[in-house]
Amino acid sequence: MNARILPLWARTTGLLEGLSPLVLLLFRLFVAVAFWRAGVVKIDDPTGTHYLFSEEYQVPLLSASVAAFLGTWVELIVPWFLALGLGTRLMAAFLFVYNLIAVISYPALWPNGFWHGLIGSDFADHKAWGLMLLALVAWGAGRWSLDALLSRVLKSRAAAHA
């Protein structure tokens, strides 16, 4: 029985490993769209954005105007790098920290307390985005990315010059 199960297991897991580029692409696109849409909302309503940053959000170390400006442009620019898979590990790490700051700075996301919400259902979207971003930090963008294309080009150039 083991003689039949092991090859089947190996074939099945090999086929499933082929999903990796698709999964990493979907993670990149899902998170990029979520952050980009937030940036579009901010740029479409600068008055509302300034209100949120001055009255609702509790961003440490930055004035409300600077935080609103930076938050808007981070959400409009960085997602494009993530979606295209360019500098993915760095962009994902940056957005992970940004996402964490966003959650901590907006107590309305965790009405039952931060630690309770960490285990409960509070700020569920941010948790999902955070996990996807950590996966991208750990595994990179995958084969379907500009990172992979650049890596192949650089390796072929290095081999040609060796």
HELIX and SHEET records of a PDB file:
HELIX    1   1 ASN A    2  GLU A   17  1                                  16    
HELIX    2   2 SER A   20  ASP A   44  1                                  25    
HELIX    3   3 PRO A   46  TYR A   51  1                                   6    
HELIX    4   4 LEU A   52  GLU A   56  3                                   5    
HELIX    5   5 ALA A   64  LEU A   84  1                                  21    
HELIX    6   6 THR A   88  SER A  105  1                                  18    
HELIX    7   7 PRO A  107  LEU A  109  5                                   3    
HELIX    8   8 PHE A  114  ILE A  119  1                                   6    
HELIX    9   9 ALA A  124  TRP A  139  1                                  16    
HELIX   10  10 LEU A  146  HIS A  161  1                                  16    
END                                                                             
